[in-house]
């Protein structure tokens, strides 16, 4: 029978750019096997070396995770839709205080929040709950920007901000809490200044530090709700585990290119992030927004959804995104909701907990002290490459970015073959000569080297460390950075 597999943006480069693939299959496992057979590069993203589905890939049939149906043997009907959801790095709401313990609103606040006060679902008591609430935002970037703005505007009485980065010009396309004059400033200082201007009634506490296993519990413990605006897997798992250990709701959001996810984790009866993604993907397998890009309005939409969920948790009303994963496709303007469940075998929130304290999340995500890879790509710096070119050495450079990227910035005398086409266009290269491979920051070029070796390239292959971004920074500032 014919079934359609929906391919997420992050995996489309390995499926010839297709968003949907039609296959003939009777079970979910058969459908995925056909997909992998048809698009060989997808196989390593879907399956591990043992041939089982990777733990950071979830497959949904009829909006249910197949893990809770019949696994790969889940039967399919004619015209069935299969949704692949990779990681992109009922429950109780936040504690609701008794009315007689809530802070009062002054005359200015009554005027400021008047549109809330005339909503029966919020009213005077609800606005007083918001004033009493303490919400921690982890990150003041793409997601943290709309989160901070809308939560401050809504009258959250105490906002905590955690960030250690500085404002870069490339942030301004989406991180609307910062302005041009803030480039080079600490994000946390810029964000605090903007939020104080937006609503001086909000007390803002800042933590200009990286959230770590050593400080997370102390920072999070005094807050009612934690909102995850992070952009990396170690911090995402750290936030999740700290919230579970402290019993704090975790309002989750993530973005990549045109797609976003949102949910509410770590409530009494709902799942945590580990229930959805037990393990992170291997380093480099999932591209970052710096490599893949992100539509500027997308974090605004997902961040606003997170702010909405935070307000509902504090007000104790509505239907929070507990046991539900919301998917959003900005390019086609589609929302999809999937059912998710608490995993009884989850190592931190399950019935037999094996994690009782915070761990080393860099190591957990494979980013700390990795075992030396004997066949890993050799690297060359931008300065060394420039020196070799200036000496007249016969240096061949392969650019594996997309054509539209090459239009933005390019190193002279390079051969352009996008990563997804490298293996199939080996005949265009002299497989016996040395080749320097480059991309934007070095991730895709490392993958290209693996693909070239697997396809039979026998010459020396060297990865340009830091890609064209390093070339612009260290060699030729006239090459635009994007």
C-alpha positions in Angstrom: 0.0 0.0 0.0 1.1 3.5 -0.7 2.2 5.6 2.3 3.8 9.1 2.5 6.9 9.8 4.7 7.2 13.4 5.7 10.9 14.4 5.7 11.9 17.2 8.2 14.1 20.1 7.0 17.2 18.8 8.7 17.1 15.5 6.8 16.0 16.8 3.4 19.6 17.3 2.1 20.0 13.6 2.3 16.7 12.9 0.5 17.4 15.0 -2.6 15.7 18.0 -1.0 12.3 16.3 -0.9 9.8 17.1 1.8 7.7 14.0 1.1 8.6 10.6 -0.1 6.0 8.1 -1.4 6.8 4.4 -0.7 5.0 1.1 -0.8 4.9 -0.6 2.7 2.7 -2.5 5.1 4.6 -1.5 8.3 6.5 1.5 9.6 9.7 -0.5 9.6 9.3 -1.4 5.9 8.6 2.2 5.0 11.7 3.4 6.7 13.8 0.7 5.2 12.6 1.6 1.7 13.3 5.2 2.4 16.9 4.4 3.5 17.4 2.1 0.5 16.2 4.8 -1.9 18.3 7.6 -0.2 21.5 5.9 1.0 22.8 9.0 2.8 19.7 9.0 5.1 20.5 5.5 6.5 23.1 6.6 9.0 20.8 9.4 10.2 18.0 6.9 10.8 19.8 3.8 12.0 22.7 3.0 14.3 25.4 0.4 13.5 23.2 -2.3 15.0 20.4 -1.5 12.5 18.0 -0.1 15.1 16.3 3.3 14.9 18.4 6.0 16.5 17.2 7.3 19.9 17.2 10.9 18.7 14.9 10.1 15.9 11.2 9.8 16.6 8.7 8.3 14.2 5.0 9.0 14.4 2.1 7.2 12.8 -1.4 8.6 13.3 0.2 11.2 15.6 1.4 8.5 17.9 5.1 7.6 18.6 5.5 4.1 17.2 7.4 3.2 20.4 4.1 3.1 22.1 2.3 1.4 19.3 4.0 -1.7 17.8 7.4 -0.3 17.0 8.7 -0.9 13.5 5.9 -3.5 13.1 3.2 -0.8 13.4 0.7 -1.6 10.6 0.0 1.0 8.0 -3.2 1.9 6.1 -3.5 3.0 2.5 -2.5 6.7 2.3 -1.0 6.8 5.8 1.3 9.6 6.8 4.5 8.9 8.6 6.2 11.8 10.4 9.9 11.8 11.3 10.8 14.1 14.1 14.5 14.4 14.9 15.9 16.4 17.9 16.9 19.9 16.7 19.2 20.5 20.1 -1.2 15.9 32.2 0.7 17.5 34.8 0.5 20.1 37.5 0.9 23.7 36.6 3.3 26.0 38.5 2.3 26.4 42.2 -0.6 28.8 42.4 -0.6 31.0 45.5 -3.7 31.8 47.6 -5.3 35.1 46.7 -4.6 36.7 50.1 -0.8 36.2 49.7 -0.7 37.8 46.2 0.9 41.3 45.8 -1.3 44.3 45.1 -1.2 46.3 41.8 -0.6 50.0 42.0 -2.5 52.6 39.8 0.1 52.5 37.1 0.0 48.7 36.9 -3.8 48.7 36.7 -3.6 51.0 33.7 -0.7 49.1 32.1 -2.4 45.7 32.4 -6.0 46.8 31.6 -6.4 44.5 28.6 -5.5 41.6 30.8 -7.8 42.7 33.6 -10.9 42.7 31.5 -10.2 39.1 30.4 -12.2 36.8 32.8 -9.6 34.1 32.5 -7.0 36.5 33.9 -8.7 39.3 35.8 -7.3 41.1 38.8 -6.4 37.9 40.6 -4.6 36.4 37.6 -2.6 39.6 37.1 -1.5 39.5 40.7 -0.4 35.9 40.2 1.7 37.0 37.2 3.2 39.8 39.4 4.2 37.2 42.1 5.6 34.7 39.6 9.4 34.1 39.1 10.4 32.9 35.7 13.9 32.0 34.5 14.9 32.4 30.9 17.9 30.4 29.8 19.2 32.4 26.9 18.5 35.9 25.6 19.0 35.1 21.9 16.5 34.0 19.2 13.9 32.4 21.5 14.8 34.4 24.6 14.2 37.7 22.8 10.5 37.4 22.2 10.1 35.4 25.5 11.7 38.3 27.5 9.7 41.0 25.7 6.3 39.3 26.1 6.8 38.0 29.6 8.0 41.4 30.8 5.1 43.1 29.0 2.7 40.7 30.5 3.8 41.7 34.0 5.8 38.7 35.3 7.0 40.1 38.5 10.5 38.6 38.6 12.5 37.6 35.5 15.8 35.8 35.7 18.1 35.9 32.6 21.0 33.5 32.0 23.4 34.2 29.2 27.2 34.7 28.6 27.4 35.7 24.9 27.9 39.1 23.3 25.6 40.7 20.6 26.9 40.0 17.1 25.6 41.8 14.0 24.3 38.4 12.6 22.0 38.2 15.7 20.0 41.2 14.7 18.0 39.5 12.0 16.0 37.6 14.6 17.1 38.6 18.2 14.8 41.6 18.4 15.6 42.4 22.0 18.9 43.8 20.9 19.7 46.7 18.6 22.5 47.9 16.3 24.0 50.0 19.1 24.3 46.8 21.2 26.7 45.0 18.9 29.7 43.9 21.0 27.8 44.3 24.3 27.0 41.5 26.6 23.5 40.1 25.6 22.4 40.0 29.2 23.1 43.7 29.7 21.4 44.7 26.4 18.4 42.5 27.3 18.0 43.9 30.8 18.2 47.5 29.6 15.5 46.8 27.0 13.2 45.0 29.4 13.6 47.6 32.1 12.5 50.2 29.5 9.6 48.1 28.4 8.3 47.5 32.0 10.0 49.1 35.0 7.6 47.2 37.3 9.5 43.9 36.5 12.5 43.0 38.7 15.2 41.5 36.6 18.0 39.3 37.9 20.9 38.5 35.6 23.3 35.6 35.6 26.1 36.4 33.1 27.5 32.9 33.1 27.3 29.6 31.2 24.7 27.3 32.9 26.7 24.3 34.2 26.2 21.3 36.4 27.9 23.2 39.2 25.5 26.2 39.2 22.3 25.1 37.6 20.5 23.9 40.7 21.4 27.0 42.7 20.2 29.3 39.9 17.0 27.4 39.1 15.8 26.5 42.6 14.2 29.9 43.4 12.1 30.1 40.2 8.6 28.8 39.5 9.0 28.1 35.8 12.1 27.6 33.6 11.9 28.5 29.9 14.4 26.8 27.6 15.8 29.2 25.0 19.0 27.3 24.5 20.7 26.4 21.1 22.8 23.4 22.0 22.2 19.9 23.3 24.4 19.9 26.4 22.5 22.8 27.9 19.1 21.5 26.8 19.7 18.2 28.7 21.1 20.1 31.6 18.0 22.3 31.9 15.8 19.2 31.6 17.5 17.3 34.3 17.8 20.2 36.7 14.0 20.9 36.2 13.1 17.3 36.9 15.3 17.1 40.0 13.9 20.3 41.4 10.3 19.7 40.2 10.1 22.8 38.0 8.1 23.0 34.8 10.3 23.3 31.7 8.8 25.2 28.8 10.6 23.9 25.7 11.2 25.4 22.3 13.6 24.7 19.4 14.1 26.1 15.9 15.9 25.2 12.7 15.6 26.9 9.3 11.7 27.0 8.8 10.7 24.5 11.5 10.0 24.8 15.2 9.0 22.6 18.1 7.4 23.5 21.4 6.2 21.5 24.5 6.0 21.6 28.3 8.2 19.1 30.1 8.9 18.1 33.6 5.4 18.3 35.1 4.0 15.8 37.6 2.5 13.4 35.1 4.0 14.6 31.8 7.2 13.5 30.0 10.5 15.2 30.2 12.8 16.0 27.3 14.7 12.7 27.8 11.4 10.8 27.4 11.2 12.2 23.8 14.9 12.1 23.0 16.7 9.6 25.3 20.1 10.5 23.8 21.5 13.4 21.8 22.7 13.0 18.2 26.4 12.5 17.7 28.4 15.7 17.4 28.1 17.3 14.0 25.2 15.1 12.8 22.5 17.8 13.4 23.5 21.1 11.8 23.3 24.3 13.8 21.4 27.4 12.8 24.8 28.9 11.9 25.2 26.2 9.3 21.6 25.7 8.2 20.1 29.2 8.8 16.9 30.2 10.4 14.0 32.4 9.1 14.1 35.5 11.2 10.4 35.4 12.3 10.5 31.7 13.3 12.0 32.2 16.8 9.5 35.0 17.3 6.7 32.6 16.7 8.0 29.7 18.8 9.2 32.1 21.5 5.7 33.6 21.7 4.2 30.1 22.0 6.6 29.4 24.9 5.6 32.7 26.5 1.9 31.7 26.1 2.5 28.4 27.7 4.4 30.1 30.6 1.5 32.4 31.3 -1.0 29.5 31.3 1.1 27.6 33.8 1.2 30.6 36.1 -2.5 31.4 35.7 -3.4 27.7 36.2 -5.8 27.8 33.3 -6.1 26.7 29.7 -4.6 23.5 28.3 -0.8 23.6 28.5 1.3 21.7 26.0 1.8 18.8 28.4 1.9 15.3 26.7 1.8 17.2 23.4 4.6 18.2 21.0 3.7 21.1 18.7 5.4 21.2 15.3 5.4 24.3 13.2 6.4 24.7 9.5 6.8 28.4 8.8 7.4 28.0 5.1 4.1 26.2 4.4 2.4 27.7 7.5 1.3 24.4 9.0 0.9 23.3 12.6 0.9 19.7 13.6 0.4 18.3 17.1 1.8 14.9 18.2 1.0 12.9 21.3 4.0 12.2 23.6 4.1 10.2 26.8 6.1 9.8 30.0 8.5 7.0 29.5 8.4 4.6 32.5 12.0 3.7 31.7 13.3 7.2 31.6 16.5 7.4 33.6 15.6 10.6 35.4 11.8 10.8 35.6 10.8 7.1 35.1 9.8 4.5 37.6 13.4 3.4 38.3 15.5 6.5 38.3 19.2 6.0 37.6 20.2 9.7 37.4 20.0 11.4 40.8 22.3 14.3 40.2 23.5 16.5 37.4 26.2 14.9 35.2 28.8 16.1 32.7 26.7 17.1 29.8 29.5 18.0 27.4 30.7 14.4 27.9 27.2 13.0 27.6 26.8 14.8 24.3 30.1 13.5 23.0 31.8 17.0 23.0 34.3 16.5 25.7 37.6 14.5 25.4 36.4 12.6 22.4 38.4 9.5 21.5 41.0 10.3 18.9 39.7 9.3 15.4 42.6 7.8 13.5 40.8 8.4 10.2 39.4 11.8 11.2 40.0 14.6 8.7 43.3 16.5 8.7 42.8 20.2 9.2 44.5 23.3 7.8 44.0 26.9 9.1 43.0 29.7 6.9 46.4 31.4 7.4 48.3 28.3 6.5 46.1 27.8 3.4 46.8 31.4 2.3 50.6 30.9 2.9 50.5 27.8 0.6 48.6 29.7 -2.1 51.0 32.7 -1.9 54.0 30.3 -2.2 52.6 29.1 -5.5 51.7 25.6 -4.4 49.2 23.8 -6.5 46.3 23.9 -4.0 42.9 22.7 -5.1 40.0 23.8 -3.0 36.5 22.2 -3.0 33.6 24.3 -1.7 30.8 22.1 -0.5 28.3 24.9 0.4 25.2 25.6 -1.6 25.3 27.8 -4.7 23.3 30.6 -3.0 26.0 30.7 -0.3 28.8 31.0 -2.8 27.0 34.0 -4.2 27.3 35.6 -0.8 31.0 34.9 -0.2 33.6 32.9 -2.0 37.3 32.2 -2.0 38.8 32.6 -5.5 39.6 29.6 -7.7 37.4 27.1 -5.8 35.4 24.3 -7.2 31.8 24.3 -6.0 30.0 21.0 -5.4 27.3 21.0 -2.7 27.7 18.4 0.0 24.6 16.4 -1.1 26.2 15.9 -4.6 29.8 15.2 -3.6 29.7 11.4 -3.8 27.9 11.4 -7.1 30.2 13.9 -8.8 33.5 12.3 -7.9 34.3 12.0 -11.6 34.7 15.8 -11.8 37.7 15.6 -9.4 41.1 14.1 -9.8 40.9 11.5 -7.0 44.6 11.2 -6.7 45.5 14.8 -6.0 45.4 16.7 -2.6 42.2 18.5 -2.0 41.3 21.2 0.6 37.6 20.9 1.4 35.7 23.9 2.8 32.2 25.1 3.8 30.9 27.9 6.1 32.5 26.8 9.4 33.9 23.4 8.9 31.1 20.9 9.7 29.8 20.1 6.2 33.3 19.9 4.8 34.2 17.2 7.4 31.2 15.2 6.3 32.2 15.7 2.6 35.6 14.3 3.4 34.0 11.2 4.8 31.8 10.9 1.7 34.8 11.3 -0.6 36.8 8.6 1.2 33.8 6.2 1.1 33.4 7.0 -2.7 37.0 6.0 -3.4 39.0 9.3 -3.3 42.6 8.3 -2.7 44.3 11.6 -2.6 45.1 13.7 0.5 42.0 15.4 1.9 42.3 18.4 4.3 39.5 20.2 6.0 39.7 24.0 6.1 39.3 24.7 9.9 36.6 27.3 10.5 35.6 27.4 6.8 35.1 30.6 4.9 34.2 32.3 8.2 37.8 31.8 9.4 39.1 33.0 6.0 37.1 36.2 6.3 38.3 36.8 9.9 41.9 35.9 9.5 42.8 36.4 5.8 40.5 38.6 3.8 38.0 40.8 5.7 36.5 41.9 2.4 34.9 38.5 2.1 31.5 39.0 3.7 30.5 37.0 6.8 27.0 35.6 6.8 
